[in-house]
Amino acid sequence: MNFTGPGIGAGIAMGFAALGTGLGIGILAGKALEGIARQPEASSMIRTTMIMAIVFVEAIALYSFVISILLWLKLQA
């Protein structure tokens, strides 16, 4: 039998996850820099919050990576 569905699904899932993560981090960093430019005295708080938000956004990409690996392994079994 030909089971290409999980393989294609894994590729599409990783593609969308990478796209969403890239856009999310780009927007996040841009807004953080804008906030630092407007209020330089709050830069340490803004930077800390930005790093925490980037960690959460990257976690979503890692979850989708794990799911795509599971789909790919399902293809192998």
ChimeraX attribute file (.defattr): number of C-alpha atoms within 10 A of each C-alpha:
attribute: neighborCount
match mode: 1-to-1
recipient: residues
	/A:1	3
	/A:2	5
	/A:3	10
	/A:4	11
	/A:5	11
	/A:6	18
	/A:7	18
	/A:8	13
	/A:9	15
	/A:10	22
	/A:11	16
	/A:12	13
	/A:13	18
	/A:14	20
	/A:15	15
	/A:16	13
	/A:17	20
	/A:18	18
	/A:19	12
	/A:20	16
	/A:21	20
	/A:22	15
	/A:23	12
	/A:24	16
	/A:25	18
	/A:26	13
	/A:27	12
	/A:28	17
	/A:29	17
	/A:30	12
	/A:31	14
	/A:32	18
	/A:33	17
	/A:34	12
	/A:35	15
	/A:36	17
	/A:37	12
	/A:38	11
	/A:39	11
	/A:40	12
	/A:41	10
	/A:42	12
	/A:43	16
	/A:44	11
	/A:45	10
	/A:46	17
	/A:47	16
	/A:48	11
	/A:49	13
	/A:50	18
	/A:51	15
	/A:52	11
	/A:53	16
	/A:54	17
	/A:55	12
	/A:56	13
	/A:57	18
	/A:58	19
	/A:59	13
	/A:60	15
	/A:61	21
	/A:62	16
	/A:63	13
	/A:64	19
	/A:65	19
	/A:66	14
	/A:67	16
	/A:68	21
	/A:69	17
	/A:70	14
	/A:71	19
	/A:72	19
	/A:73	13
	/A:74	12
	/A:75	15
	/A:76	10
	/A:77	5
